[in-house]
C-alpha cells in the first residue's frame, strides 16, 4: 500500500529545494562567472549547459539505486549543498 501523503510531501519538498538551489545558482552565473556583463552571453550559456549536461554523466551509476533511491540521494545532495552554502560567504562557493 502506497502512502500518497508521504509521496506528495516528498515531491513538494524536492521541488521547493530544487527551486531554492536554482534561485541561488542561476543569478551567480551572471554576477560571478559573467563578471557582471563583461563575459559574452555564449560563454555563460555554455557554462550553464555544461553543468546541466554534466549531470547526465552519473546516469549509468544510478540503476542499482532505483527511482526512490535516486530521489533520496538527489535530495540529500541538494540539501547538503544548500546547507554548505550557508556556511560560506558566497562568492566562488556560491557558483
PDB file of N, CA, C and O in Angstrom, chain B, residues numbered from 101:
ATOM      1  N   UNK B 101       0.829  -1.176   0.000  1.00  0.00           N
ATOM      2  CA  UNK B 101       0.000   0.000   0.000  1.00  0.00           C
ATOM      3  C   UNK B 101       0.879   1.246   0.000  1.00  0.00           C
ATOM      4  O   UNK B 101       1.786   1.380   0.822  1.00  0.00           O
ATOM      5  N   UNK B 102       0.603   2.140  -0.917  1.00  0.00           N
ATOM      6  CA  UNK B 102       1.391   3.371  -1.024  1.00  0.00           C
ATOM      7  C   UNK B 102       0.864   4.418  -0.064  1.00  0.00           C
ATOM      8  O   UNK B 102      -0.306   4.391   0.317  1.00  0.00           O
ATOM      9  N   UNK B 103       1.698   5.306   0.310  1.00  0.00           N
ATOM     10  CA  UNK B 103       1.317   6.397   1.197  1.00  0.00           C
ATOM     11  C   UNK B 103       1.281   7.683   0.366  1.00  0.00           C
ATOM     12  O   UNK B 103       2.317   8.326   0.192  1.00  0.00           O
ATOM     13  N   UNK B 104       0.120   8.066  -0.145  1.00  0.00           N
ATOM     14  CA  UNK B 104       0.062   9.223  -1.044  1.00  0.00           C
ATOM     15  C   UNK B 104       0.496  10.529  -0.379  1.00  0.00           C
ATOM     16  O   UNK B 104       1.063  11.397  -1.042  1.00  0.00           O
ATOM     17  N   UNK B 105       0.239  10.678   0.912  1.00  0.00           N
ATOM     18  CA  UNK B 105       0.635  11.913   1.583  1.00  0.00           C
ATOM     19  C   UNK B 105       2.156  12.029   1.627  1.00  0.00           C
ATOM     20  O   UNK B 105       2.702  13.091   1.331  1.00  0.00           O
ATOM     21  N   UNK B 106       2.846  10.944   1.994  1.00  0.00           N
ATOM     22  CA  UNK B 106       4.314  10.996   2.059  1.00  0.00           C
ATOM     23  C   UNK B 106       4.923  11.204   0.690  1.00  0.00           C
ATOM     24  O   UNK B 106       5.914  11.921   0.552  1.00  0.00           O
ATOM     25  N   UNK B 107       4.339  10.583  -0.327  1.00  0.00           N
ATOM     26  CA  UNK B 107       4.836  10.770  -1.686  1.00  0.00           C
ATOM     27  C   UNK B 107       4.661  12.219  -2.118  1.00  0.00           C
ATOM     28  O   UNK B 107       5.584  12.819  -2.669  1.00  0.00           O
ATOM     29  N   UNK B 108       3.492  12.780  -1.872  1.00  0.00           N
ATOM     30  CA  UNK B 108       3.237  14.172  -2.239  1.00  0.00           C
ATOM     31  C   UNK B 108       4.113  15.134  -1.440  1.00  0.00           C
ATOM     32  O   UNK B 108       4.608  16.121  -1.983  1.00  0.00           O
ATOM     33  N   UNK B 109       4.302  14.851  -0.169  1.00  0.00           N
ATOM     34  CA  UNK B 109       5.142  15.712   0.670  1.00  0.00           C
ATOM     35  C   UNK B 109       6.600  15.657   0.214  1.00  0.00           C
ATOM     36  O   UNK B 109       7.281  16.681   0.176  1.00  0.00           O
ATOM     37  N   UNK B 110       7.072  14.469  -0.128  1.00  0.00           N
ATOM     38  CA  UNK B 110       8.446  14.339  -0.627  1.00  0.00           C
ATOM     39  C   UNK B 110       8.642  15.049  -1.949  1.00  0.00           C
ATOM     40  O   UNK B 110       9.668  15.693  -2.168  1.00  0.00           O
ATOM     41  N   UNK B 111       7.663  14.937  -2.831  1.00  0.00           N
ATOM     42  CA  UNK B 111       7.741  15.625  -4.118  1.00  0.00           C
ATOM     43  C   UNK B 111       7.733  17.135  -3.923  1.00  0.00           C
ATOM     44  O   UNK B 111       8.515  17.848  -4.551  1.00  0.00           O
ATOM     45  N   UNK B 112       6.857  17.621  -3.058  1.00  0.00           N
ATOM     46  CA  UNK B 112       6.783  19.057  -2.791  1.00  0.00           C
ATOM     47  C   UNK B 112       8.087  19.567  -2.180  1.00  0.00           C
ATOM     48  O   UNK B 112       8.574  20.634  -2.556  1.00  0.00           O
ATOM     49  N   UNK B 113       8.647  18.819  -1.252  1.00  0.00           N
ATOM     50  CA  UNK B 113       9.911  19.215  -0.636  1.00  0.00           C
ATOM     51  C   UNK B 113      11.036  19.252  -1.672  1.00  0.00           C
ATOM     52  O   UNK B 113      11.863  20.163  -1.662  1.00  0.00           O
ATOM     53  N   UNK B 114      11.064  18.264  -2.559  1.00  0.00           N
ATOM     54  CA  UNK B 114      12.072  18.236  -3.613  1.00  0.00           C
ATOM     55  C   UNK B 114      11.955  19.413  -4.561  1.00  0.00           C
ATOM     56  O   UNK B 114      12.967  19.992  -4.956  1.00  0.00           O
ATOM     57  N   UNK B 115      10.739  19.773  -4.931  1.00  0.00           N
ATOM     58  CA  UNK B 115      10.532  20.916  -5.827  1.00  0.00           C
ATOM     59  C   UNK B 115      10.954  22.215  -5.148  1.00  0.00           C
ATOM     60  O   UNK B 115      11.599  23.059  -5.770  1.00  0.00           O
ATOM     61  N   UNK B 116      10.595  22.379  -3.882  1.00  0.00           N
ATOM     62  CA  UNK B 116      10.991  23.589  -3.152  1.00  0.00           C
ATOM     63  C   UNK B 116      12.505  23.668  -3.030  1.00  0.00           C
ATOM     64  O   UNK B 116      13.079  24.740  -3.225  1.00  0.00           O
ATOM     65  N   UNK B 117      13.156  22.574  -2.716  1.00  0.00           N
ATOM     66  CA  UNK B 117      14.610  22.560  -2.566  1.00  0.00           C
ATOM     67  C   UNK B 117      15.303  22.841  -3.894  1.00  0.00           C
ATOM     68  O   UNK B 117      16.257  23.617  -3.939  1.00  0.00           O
ATOM     69  N   UNK B 118      14.837  22.219  -4.975  1.00  0.00           N
ATOM     70  CA  UNK B 118      15.423  22.467  -6.293  1.00  0.00           C
ATOM     71  C   UNK B 118      15.226  23.914  -6.715  1.00  0.00           C
ATOM     72  O   UNK B 118      16.143  24.530  -7.257  1.00  0.00           O
ATOM     73  N   UNK B 119      14.048  24.462  -6.474  1.00  0.00           N
ATOM     74  CA  UNK B 119      13.787  25.864  -6.815  1.00  0.00           C
ATOM     75  C   UNK B 119      14.700  26.783  -6.025  1.00  0.00           C
ATOM     76  O   UNK B 119      15.205  27.763  -6.573  1.00  0.00           O
ATOM     77  N   UNK B 120      14.922  26.491  -4.751  1.00  0.00           N
ATOM     78  CA  UNK B 120      15.794  27.313  -3.925  1.00  0.00           C
ATOM     79  C   UNK B 120      17.234  27.252  -4.409  1.00  0.00           C
ATOM     80  O   UNK B 120      17.916  28.275  -4.467  1.00  0.00           O
ATOM     81  N   UNK B 121      17.696  26.061  -4.756  1.00  0.00           N
ATOM     82  CA  UNK B 121      19.074  25.929  -5.250  1.00  0.00           C
ATOM     83  C   UNK B 121      19.239  26.679  -6.572  1.00  0.00           C
ATOM     84  O   UNK B 121      20.235  27.376  -6.765  1.00  0.00           O
ATOM     85  N   UNK B 122      18.280  26.545  -7.477  1.00  0.00           N
ATOM     86  CA  UNK B 122      18.363  27.255  -8.753  1.00  0.00           C
ATOM     87  C   UNK B 122      18.245  28.768  -8.561  1.00  0.00           C
ATOM     88  O   UNK B 122      18.862  29.538  -9.297  1.00  0.00           O
ATOM     89  N   UNK B 123      17.458  29.192  -7.580  1.00  0.00           N
ATOM     90  CA  UNK B 123      17.313  30.619  -7.297  1.00  0.00           C
ATOM     91  C   UNK B 123      18.644  31.240  -6.868  1.00  0.00           C
ATOM     92  O   UNK B 123      18.910  32.408  -7.154  1.00  0.00           O
ATOM     93  N   UNK B 124      19.462  30.467  -6.194  1.00  0.00           N
ATOM     94  CA  UNK B 124      20.764  30.958  -5.753  1.00  0.00           C
ATOM     95  C   UNK B 124      21.798  30.814  -6.867  1.00  0.00           C
ATOM     96  O   UNK B 124      22.618  31.709  -7.071  1.00  0.00           O
ATOM     97  N   UNK B 125      21.762  29.682  -7.596  1.00  0.00           N
ATOM     98  CA  UNK B 125      22.822  29.369  -8.562  1.00  0.00           C
ATOM     99  C   UNK B 125      22.707  30.168  -9.850  1.00  0.00           C
ATOM    100  O   UNK B 125      23.718  30.669 -10.342  1.00  0.00           O
ATOM    101  N   UNK B 126      21.519  30.304 -10.409  1.00  0.00           N
ATOM    102  CA  UNK B 126      21.385  30.954 -11.709  1.00  0.00           C
ATOM    103  C   UNK B 126      21.823  32.418 -11.706  1.00  0.00           C
ATOM    104  O   UNK B 126      22.520  32.822 -12.637  1.00  0.00           O
ATOM    105  N   UNK B 127      21.456  33.240 -10.716  1.00  0.00           N
ATOM    106  CA  UNK B 127      21.976  34.608 -10.720  1.00  0.00           C
ATOM    107  C   UNK B 127      23.492  34.676 -10.533  1.00  0.00           C
ATOM    108  O   UNK B 127      24.134  35.615 -11.006  1.00  0.00           O
ATOM    109  N   UNK B 128      24.059  33.697  -9.852  1.00  0.00           N
ATOM    110  CA  UNK B 128      25.509  33.731  -9.657  1.00  0.00           C
ATOM    111  C   UNK B 128      26.256  33.481 -10.959  1.00  0.00           C
ATOM    112  O   UNK B 128      27.416  33.871 -11.086  1.00  0.00           O
ATOM    113  N   UNK B 129      25.617  32.842 -11.919  1.00  0.00           N
ATOM    114  CA  UNK B 129      26.264  32.675 -13.224  1.00  0.00           C
ATOM    115  C   UNK B 129      26.528  34.038 -13.836  1.00  0.00           C
ATOM    116  O   UNK B 129      27.591  34.267 -14.413  1.00  0.00           O
ATOM    117  N   UNK B 130      25.575  34.936 -13.716  1.00  0.00           N
ATOM    118  CA  UNK B 130      25.713  36.263 -14.318  1.00  0.00           C
ATOM    119  C   UNK B 130      26.698  37.125 -13.537  1.00  0.00           C
ATOM    120  O   UNK B 130      27.555  37.776 -14.134  1.00  0.00           O
ATOM    121  N   UNK B 131      26.587  37.138 -12.215  1.00  0.00           N
ATOM    122  CA  UNK B 131      27.398  38.065 -11.434  1.00  0.00           C
ATOM    123  C   UNK B 131      28.815  37.579 -11.163  1.00  0.00           C
ATOM    124  O   UNK B 131      29.752  38.378 -11.162  1.00  0.00           O
ATOM    125  N   UNK B 132      28.985  36.289 -10.935  1.00  0.00           N
ATOM    126  CA  UNK B 132      30.325  35.786 -10.585  1.00  0.00           C
ATOM    127  C   UNK B 132      31.063  35.281 -11.819  1.00  0.00           C
ATOM    128  O   UNK B 132      32.157  35.756 -12.123  1.00  0.00           O
ATOM    129  N   UNK B 133      30.474  34.319 -12.533  1.00  0.00           N
ATOM    130  CA  UNK B 133      31.139  33.788 -13.717  1.00  0.00           C
ATOM    131  C   UNK B 133      31.156  34.823 -14.834  1.00  0.00           C
ATOM    132  O   UNK B 133      32.155  34.955 -15.540  1.00  0.00           O
ATOM    133  N   UNK B 134      30.063  35.555 -15.000  1.00  0.00           N
ATOM    134  CA  UNK B 134      29.955  36.529 -16.083  1.00  0.00           C
ATOM    135  C   UNK B 134      30.625  37.845 -15.790  1.00  0.00           C
ATOM    136  O   UNK B 134      30.616  38.729 -16.648  1.00  0.00           O
ATOM    137  N   UNK B 135      31.199  38.019 -14.630  1.00  0.00           N
ATOM    138  CA  UNK B 135      31.881  39.252 -14.241  1.00  0.00           C
ATOM    139  C   UNK B 135      31.018  40.480 -14.518  1.00  0.00           C
ATOM    140  O   UNK B 135      31.513  41.505 -14.987  1.00  0.00           O
ATOM    141  N   UNK B 136      29.713  40.365 -14.222  1.00  0.00           N
ATOM    142  CA  UNK B 136      28.764  41.471 -14.342  1.00  0.00           C
ATOM    143  C   UNK B 136      28.809  42.138 -15.712  1.00  0.00           C
ATOM    144  O   UNK B 136      29.120  43.324 -15.816  1.00  0.00           O
ATOM    145  N   UNK B 137      28.508  41.401 -16.737  1.00  0.00           N
ATOM    146  CA  UNK B 137      28.311  41.876 -18.119  1.00  0.00           C
ATOM    147  C   UNK B 137      29.589  42.004 -18.938  1.00  0.00           C
ATOM    148  O   UNK B 137      29.541  42.573 -20.028  1.00  0.00           O
ATOM    149  N   UNK B 138      30.710  41.512 -18.476  1.00  0.00           N
ATOM    150  CA  UNK B 138      31.912  41.593 -19.296  1.00  0.00           C
ATOM    151  C   UNK B 138      32.206  40.281 -20.033  1.00  0.00           C
ATOM    152  O   UNK B 138      33.103  40.240 -20.875  1.00  0.00           O
ATOM    153  N   UNK B 139      31.477  39.229 -19.734  1.00  0.00           N
ATOM    154  CA  UNK B 139      31.656  37.929 -20.382  1.00  0.00           C
ATOM    155  C   UNK B 139      30.587  37.754 -21.449  1.00  0.00           C
ATOM    156  O   UNK B 139      29.428  38.090 -21.206  1.00  0.00           O
ATOM    157  N   UNK B 140      30.942  37.235 -22.636  1.00  0.00           N
ATOM    158  CA  UNK B 140      29.932  37.034 -23.682  1.00  0.00           C
ATOM    159  C   UNK B 140      28.825  36.075 -23.226  1.00  0.00           C
ATOM    160  O   UNK B 140      29.068  35.144 -22.458  1.00  0.00           O
ATOM    161  N   UNK B 141      27.621  36.323 -23.711  1.00  0.00           N
ATOM    162  CA  UNK B 141      26.465  35.508 -23.338  1.00  0.00           C
ATOM    163  C   UNK B 141      26.652  34.058 -23.770  1.00  0.00           C
ATOM    164  O   UNK B 141      26.173  33.149 -23.091  1.00  0.00           O
ATOM    165  N   UNK B 142      27.334  33.825 -24.879  1.00  0.00           N
ATOM    166  CA  UNK B 142      27.557  32.460 -25.356  1.00  0.00           C
ATOM    167  C   UNK B 142      28.402  31.662 -24.368  1.00  0.00           C
ATOM    168  O   UNK B 142      28.162  30.473 -24.159  1.00  0.00           O
ATOM    169  N   UNK B 143      29.384  32.309 -23.767  1.00  0.00           N
ATOM    170  CA  UNK B 143      30.241  31.630 -22.800  1.00  0.00           C
ATOM    171  C   UNK B 143      29.470  31.298 -21.526  1.00  0.00           C
ATOM    172  O   UNK B 143      29.631  30.215 -20.964  1.00  0.00           O
ATOM    173  N   UNK B 144      28.636  32.224 -21.074  1.00  0.00           N
ATOM    174  CA  UNK B 144      27.823  31.950 -19.885  1.00  0.00           C
ATOM    175  C   UNK B 144      26.802  30.851 -20.164  1.00  0.00           C
ATOM    176  O   UNK B 144      26.574  29.989 -19.316  1.00  0.00           O
ATOM    177  N   UNK B 145      26.187  30.876 -21.344  1.00  0.00           N
ATOM    178  CA  UNK B 145      25.243  29.824 -21.714  1.00  0.00           C
ATOM    179  C   UNK B 145      25.929  28.478 -21.819  1.00  0.00           C
ATOM    180  O   UNK B 145      25.370  27.463 -21.405  1.00  0.00           O
ATOM    181  N   UNK B 146      27.131  28.456 -22.365  1.00  0.00           N
ATOM    182  CA  UNK B 146      27.893  27.211 -22.448  1.00  0.00           C
ATOM    183  C   UNK B 146      28.259  26.675 -21.080  1.00  0.00           C
ATOM    184  O   UNK B 146      28.246  25.464 -20.861  1.00  0.00           O
ATOM    185  N   UNK B 147      28.586  27.564 -20.162  1.00  0.00           N
ATOM    186  CA  UNK B 147      28.905  27.160 -18.793  1.00  0.00           C
ATOM    187  C   UNK B 147      27.695  26.507 -18.134  1.00  0.00           C
ATOM    188  O   UNK B 147      27.809  25.440 -17.530  1.00  0.00           O
ATOM    189  N   UNK B 148      26.541  27.150 -18.255  1.00  0.00           N
ATOM    190  CA  UNK B 148      25.322  26.591 -17.666  1.00  0.00           C
ATOM    191  C   UNK B 148      24.953  25.268 -18.330  1.00  0.00           C
ATOM    192  O   UNK B 148      24.559  24.320 -17.651  1.00  0.00           O
ATOM    193  N   UNK B 149      25.078  25.203 -19.643  1.00  0.00           N
ATOM    194  CA  UNK B 149      24.759  23.969 -20.368  1.00  0.00           C
ATOM    195  C   UNK B 149      25.689  22.838 -19.956  1.00  0.00           C
ATOM    196  O   UNK B 149      25.256  21.693 -19.821  1.00  0.00           O
ATOM    197  N   UNK B 150      26.958  23.151 -19.757  1.00  0.00           N
ATOM    198  CA  UNK B 150      27.925  22.138 -19.327  1.00  0.00           C
ATOM    199  C   UNK B 150      27.526  21.530 -17.987  1.00  0.00           C
ATOM    200  O   UNK B 150      27.637  20.318 -17.807  1.00  0.00           O
ATOM    201  N   UNK B 151      27.066  22.345 -17.048  1.00  0.00           N
ATOM    202  CA  UNK B 151      26.650  21.827 -15.747  1.00  0.00           C
ATOM    203  C   UNK B 151      25.401  20.984 -15.847  1.00  0.00           C
ATOM    204  O   UNK B 151      25.306  19.940 -15.202  1.00  0.00           O
ATOM    205  N   UNK B 152      24.432  21.421 -16.650  1.00  0.00           N
ATOM    206  CA  UNK B 152      23.200  20.645 -16.780  1.00  0.00           C
ATOM    207  C   UNK B 152      23.447  19.334 -17.512  1.00  0.00           C
ATOM    208  O   UNK B 152      22.921  18.297 -17.107  1.00  0.00           O
ATOM    209  N   UNK B 153      24.242  19.359 -18.585  1.00  0.00           N
ATOM    210  CA  UNK B 153      24.533  18.135 -19.337  1.00  0.00           C
ATOM    211  C   UNK B 153      25.479  17.239 -18.546  1.00  0.00           C
ATOM    212  O   UNK B 153      25.386  16.014 -18.628  1.00  0.00           O
ATOM    213  N   UNK B 154      26.382  17.836 -17.787  1.00  0.00           N
ATOM    214  CA  UNK B 154      27.320  17.060 -16.981  1.00  0.00           C
ATOM    215  C   UNK B 154      26.632  16.186 -15.948  1.00  0.00           C
ATOM    216  O   UNK B 154      27.181  15.170 -15.522  1.00  0.00           O
ATOM    217  N   UNK B 155      25.441  16.576 -15.547  1.00  0.00           N
ATOM    218  CA  UNK B 155      24.697  15.765 -14.579  1.00  0.00           C
ATOM    219  C   UNK B 155      24.331  14.407 -15.162  1.00  0.00           C
ATOM    220  O   UNK B 155      24.154  13.442 -14.420  1.00  0.00           O
ATOM    221  N   UNK B 156      24.218  14.325 -16.480  1.00  0.00           N
ATOM    222  CA  UNK B 156      23.875  13.053 -17.107  1.00  0.00           C
ATOM    223  C   UNK B 156      25.043  12.060 -17.090  1.00  0.00           C
ATOM    224  O   UNK B 156      24.853  10.889 -17.420  1.00  0.00           O
ATOM    225  N   UNK B 157      26.217  12.494 -16.721  1.00  0.00           N
ATOM    226  CA  UNK B 157      27.372  11.599 -16.633  1.00  0.00           C
ATOM    227  C   UNK B 157      27.208  10.585 -15.504  1.00  0.00           C
ATOM    228  O   UNK B 157      27.820   9.517 -15.533  1.00  0.00           O
ATOM    229  N   UNK B 158      26.390  10.913 -14.517  1.00  0.00           N
ATOM    230  CA  UNK B 158      26.189   9.993 -13.396  1.00  0.00           C
ATOM    231  C   UNK B 158      25.043   9.015 -13.635  1.00  0.00           C
ATOM    232  O   UNK B 158      24.821   8.117 -12.823  1.00  0.00           O
ATOM    233  N   UNK B 159      24.319   9.174 -14.725  1.00  0.00           N
ATOM    234  CA  UNK B 159      23.158   8.311 -15.001  1.00  0.00           C
ATOM    235  C   UNK B 159      23.526   6.826 -15.026  1.00  0.00           C
ATOM    236  O   UNK B 159      22.761   6.025 -14.489  1.00  0.00           O
ATOM    237  N   UNK B 160      24.649   6.411 -15.616  1.00  0.00           N
ATOM    238  CA  UNK B 160      24.975   4.979 -15.596  1.00  0.00           C
ATOM    239  C   UNK B 160      25.187   4.405 -14.191  1.00  0.00           C
ATOM    240  O   UNK B 160      25.095   3.193 -13.998  1.00  0.00           O
ATOM    241  N   UNK B 161      25.464   5.254 -13.229  1.00  0.00           N
ATOM    242  CA  UNK B 161      25.694   4.792 -11.856  1.00  0.00           C
ATOM    243  C   UNK B 161      24.404   4.636 -11.059  1.00  0.00           C
ATOM    244  O   UNK B 161      24.423   4.078  -9.962  1.00  0.00           O
ATOM    245  N   UNK B 162      23.283   5.120 -11.592  1.00  0.00           N
ATOM    246  CA  UNK B 162      22.052   5.199 -10.823  1.00  0.00           C
ATOM    247  C   UNK B 162      21.155   3.963 -10.833  1.00  0.00           C
ATOM    248  O   UNK B 162      20.416   3.791  -9.863  1.00  0.00           O
ATOM    249  N   UNK B 163      21.153   3.082 -11.845  1.00  0.00           N
ATOM    250  CA  UNK B 163      20.190   1.973 -11.850  1.00  0.00           C
ATOM    251  C   UNK B 163      20.168   1.106 -10.593  1.00  0.00           C
ATOM    252  O   UNK B 163      19.082   0.675 -10.204  1.00  0.00           O
ATOM    253  N   UNK B 164      21.281   0.823  -9.936  1.00  0.00           N
ATOM    254  CA  UNK B 164      21.181   0.000  -8.719  1.00  0.00           C
ATOM    255  C   UNK B 164      20.365   0.662  -7.604  1.00  0.00           C
ATOM    256  O   UNK B 164      19.831  -0.036  -6.742  1.00  0.00           O
ATOM    257  N   UNK B 165      20.260   1.972  -7.606  1.00  0.00           N
ATOM    258  CA  UNK B 165      19.522   2.662  -6.554  1.00  0.00           C
ATOM    259  C   UNK B 165      18.011   2.575  -6.747  1.00  0.00           C
ATOM    260  O   UNK B 165      17.266   2.531  -5.768  1.00  0.00           O
ATOM    261  N   UNK B 166      17.559   2.552  -7.971  1.00  0.00           N
ATOM    262  CA  UNK B 166      16.128   2.579  -8.234  1.00  0.00           C
ATOM    263  C   UNK B 166      15.610   3.999  -8.159  1.00  0.00           C
ATOM    264  O   UNK B 166      16.330   4.893  -7.715  1.00  0.00           O
ATOM    265  N   UNK B 167      14.372   4.228  -8.584  1.00  0.00           N
ATOM    266  CA  UNK B 167      13.838   5.589  -8.626  1.00  0.00           C
ATOM    267  C   UNK B 167      13.769   6.274  -7.262  1.00  0.00           C
ATOM    268  O   UNK B 167      14.115   7.449  -7.134  1.00  0.00           O
ATOM    269  N   UNK B 168      13.331   5.553  -6.267  1.00  0.00           N
ATOM    270  CA  UNK B 168      13.213   6.156  -4.934  1.00  0.00           C
ATOM    271  C   UNK B 168      14.597   6.472  -4.368  1.00  0.00           C
ATOM    272  O   UNK B 168      14.785   7.519  -3.749  1.00  0.00           O
ATOM    273  N   UNK B 169      15.557   5.586  -4.572  1.00  0.00           N
ATOM    274  CA  UNK B 169      16.915   5.833  -4.089  1.00  0.00           C
ATOM    275  C   UNK B 169      17.557   7.027  -4.767  1.00  0.00           C
ATOM    276  O   UNK B 169      18.271   7.803  -4.132  1.00  0.00           O
ATOM    277  N   UNK B 170      17.300   7.173  -6.066  1.00  0.00           N
ATOM    278  CA  UNK B 170      17.832   8.329  -6.791  1.00  0.00           C
ATOM    279  C   UNK B 170      17.226   9.613  -6.238  1.00  0.00           C
ATOM    280  O   UNK B 170      17.937  10.598  -6.037  1.00  0.00           O
ATOM    281  N   UNK B 171      15.925   9.612  -5.990  1.00  0.00           N
ATOM    282  CA  UNK B 171      15.260  10.798  -5.448  1.00  0.00           C
ATOM    283  C   UNK B 171      15.809  11.158  -4.069  1.00  0.00           C
ATOM    284  O   UNK B 171      16.046  12.330  -3.775  1.00  0.00           O
ATOM    285  N   UNK B 172      16.007  10.156  -3.238  1.00  0.00           N
ATOM    286  CA  UNK B 172      16.544  10.409  -1.891  1.00  0.00           C
ATOM    287  C   UNK B 172      17.987  10.918  -1.975  1.00  0.00           C
ATOM    288  O   UNK B 172      18.357  11.867  -1.283  1.00  0.00           O
ATOM    289  N   UNK B 173      18.791  10.285  -2.821  1.00  0.00           N
ATOM    290  CA  UNK B 173      20.189  10.717  -2.969  1.00  0.00           C
ATOM    291  C   UNK B 173      20.264  12.142  -3.514  1.00  0.00           C
ATOM    292  O   UNK B 173      21.068  12.944  -3.038  1.00  0.00           O
ATOM    293  N   UNK B 174      19.441  12.461  -4.499  1.00  0.00           N
ATOM    294  CA  UNK B 174      19.427  13.816  -5.055  1.00  0.00           C
ATOM    295  C   UNK B 174      18.992  14.829  -4.004  1.00  0.00           C
ATOM    296  O   UNK B 174      19.553  15.922  -3.924  1.00  0.00           O
ATOM    297  N   UNK B 175      18.010  14.478  -3.211  1.00  0.00           N
ATOM    298  CA  UNK B 175      17.559  15.378  -2.151  1.00  0.00           C
ATOM    299  C   UNK B 175      18.635  15.625  -1.108  1.00  0.00           C
ATOM    300  O   UNK B 175      18.801  16.746  -0.627  1.00  0.00           O
ATOM    301  N   UNK B 176      19.358  14.578  -0.763  1.00  0.00           N
ATOM    302  CA  UNK B 176      20.440  14.725   0.216  1.00  0.00           C
ATOM    303  C   UNK B 176      21.554  15.615  -0.339  1.00  0.00           C
ATOM    304  O   UNK B 176      22.082  16.473   0.369  1.00  0.00           O
ATOM    305  N   UNK B 177      21.902  15.406  -1.599  1.00  0.00           N
ATOM    306  CA  UNK B 177      22.954  16.224  -2.222  1.00  0.00           C
ATOM    307  C   UNK B 177      22.512  17.682  -2.305  1.00  0.00           C
ATOM    308  O   UNK B 177      23.285  18.577  -1.963  1.00  0.00           O
ATOM    309  N   UNK B 178      21.277  17.937  -2.756  1.00  0.00           N
ATOM    310  CA  UNK B 178      20.787  19.316  -2.846  1.00  0.00           C
ATOM    311  C   UNK B 178      20.741  19.985  -1.477  1.00  0.00           C
ATOM    312  O   UNK B 178      21.161  21.133  -1.333  1.00  0.00           O
ATOM    313  N   UNK B 179      20.236  19.275  -0.474  1.00  0.00           N
ATOM    314  CA  UNK B 179      20.173  19.842   0.875  1.00  0.00           C
ATOM    315  C   UNK B 179      21.575  20.100   1.423  1.00  0.00           C
ATOM    316  O   UNK B 179      21.817  21.124   2.061  1.00  0.00           O
ATOM    317  N   UNK B 180      22.494  19.172   1.174  1.00  0.00           N
ATOM    318  CA  UNK B 180      23.866  19.364   1.624  1.00  0.00           C
ATOM    319  C   UNK B 180      24.530  20.573   0.984  1.00  0.00           C
ATOM    320  O   UNK B 180      25.240  21.328   1.647  1.00  0.00           O
ATOM    321  N   UNK B 181      24.294  20.747  -0.305  1.00  0.00           N
ATOM    322  CA  UNK B 181      24.846  21.917  -1.000  1.00  0.00           C
ATOM    323  C   UNK B 181      24.256  23.208  -0.449  1.00  0.00           C
ATOM    324  O   UNK B 181      24.972  24.189  -0.251  1.00  0.00           O
ATOM    325  N   UNK B 182      22.967  23.206  -0.206  1.00  0.00           N
ATOM    326  CA  UNK B 182      22.314  24.413   0.296  1.00  0.00           C
ATOM    327  C   UNK B 182      22.783  24.743   1.706  1.00  0.00           C
ATOM    328  O   UNK B 182      23.024  25.910   2.013  1.00  0.00           O
ATOM    329  N   UNK B 183      22.916  23.753   2.559  1.00  0.00           N
ATOM    330  CA  UNK B 183      23.400  23.984   3.923  1.00  0.00           C
ATOM    331  C   UNK B 183      24.868  24.400   3.899  1.00  0.00           C
ATOM    332  O   UNK B 183      25.284  25.275   4.658  1.00  0.00           O
ATOM    333  N   UNK B 184      25.650  23.768   3.023  1.00  0.00           N
ATOM    334  CA  UNK B 184      27.048  24.155   2.889  1.00  0.00           C
ATOM    335  C   UNK B 184      27.210  25.594   2.426  1.00  0.00           C
ATOM    336  O   UNK B 184      28.137  26.287   2.845  1.00  0.00           O
ATOM    337  N   UNK B 185      26.312  26.040   1.565  1.00  0.00           N
ATOM    338  CA  UNK B 185      26.372  27.413   1.081  1.00  0.00           C
ATOM    339  C   UNK B 185      26.108  28.415   2.205  1.00  0.00           C
ATOM    340  O   UNK B 185      26.660  29.516   2.200  1.00  0.00           O
ATOM    341  N   UNK B 186      25.275  28.041   3.155  1.00  0.00           N
ATOM    342  CA  UNK B 186      25.005  28.927   4.281  1.00  0.00           C
ATOM    343  C   UNK B 186      26.256  29.154   5.121  1.00  0.00           C
ATOM    344  O   UNK B 186      26.392  30.194   5.765  1.00  0.00           O
ATOM    345  N   UNK B 187      27.160  28.195   5.118  1.00  0.00           N
ATOM    346  CA  UNK B 187      28.386  28.304   5.919  1.00  0.00           C
ATOM    347  C   UNK B 187      29.460  29.142   5.235  1.00  0.00           C
ATOM    348  O   UNK B 187      30.465  29.482   5.859  1.00  0.00           O
ATOM    349  N   UNK B 188      29.265  29.477   3.964  1.00  0.00           N
ATOM    350  CA  UNK B 188      30.258  30.278   3.239  1.00  0.00           C
ATOM    351  C   UNK B 188      29.749  31.696   3.101  1.00  0.00           C
ATOM    352  O   UNK B 188      28.604  32.001   3.438  1.00  0.00           O
ATOM    353  N   UNK B 189      30.605  32.546   2.609  1.00  0.00           N
ATOM    354  CA  UNK B 189      30.230  33.940   2.381  1.00  0.00           C
ATOM    355  C   UNK B 189      29.744  34.189   0.970  1.00  0.00           C
ATOM    356  O   UNK B 189      29.596  35.340   0.562  1.00  0.00           O
ATOM    357  N   UNK B 190      29.493  33.129   0.218  1.00  0.00           N
ATOM    358  CA  UNK B 190      29.076  33.297  -1.189  1.00  0.00           C
ATOM    359  C   UNK B 190      30.296  33.261  -2.089  1.00  0.00           C
ATOM    360  O   UNK B 190      31.203  32.453  -1.887  1.00  0.00           O
ATOM    361  N   UNK B 191      30.318  34.132  -3.076  1.00  0.00           N
ATOM    362  CA  UNK B 191      31.445  34.194  -3.983  1.00  0.00           C
ATOM    363  C   UNK B 191      31.582  32.939  -4.822  1.00  0.00           C
ATOM    364  O   UNK B 191      30.589  32.416  -5.328  1.00  0.00           O
ATOM    365  N   UNK B 192      32.799  32.455  -4.974  1.00  0.00           N
ATOM    366  CA  UNK B 192      33.058  31.284  -5.810  1.00  0.00           C
ATOM    367  C   UNK B 192      32.343  30.037  -5.299  1.00  0.00           C
ATOM    368  O   UNK B 192      31.944  29.190  -6.098  1.00  0.00           O
ATOM    369  N   UNK B 193      32.176  29.911  -3.998  1.00  0.00           N
ATOM    370  CA  UNK B 193      31.455  28.750  -3.455  1.00  0.00           C
ATOM    371  C   UNK B 193      29.996  28.769  -3.895  1.00  0.00           C
ATOM    372  O   UNK B 193      29.394  27.713  -4.092  1.00  0.00           O
ATOM    373  N   UNK B 194      29.431  29.944  -4.047  1.00  0.00           N
ATOM    374  CA  UNK B 194      28.047  30.054  -4.500  1.00  0.00           C
ATOM    375  C   UNK B 194      27.915  29.551  -5.931  1.00  0.00           C
ATOM    376  O   UNK B 194      26.917  28.922  -6.283  1.00  0.00           O
ATOM    377  N   UNK B 195      28.901  29.823  -6.741  1.00  0.00           N
ATOM    378  CA  UNK B 195      28.855  29.367  -8.141  1.00  0.00           C
ATOM    379  C   UNK B 195      29.044  27.890  -8.204  1.00  0.00           C
ATOM    380  O   UNK B 195      29.038  27.312  -9.291  1.00  0.00           O
TER     381      UNK B 195
END
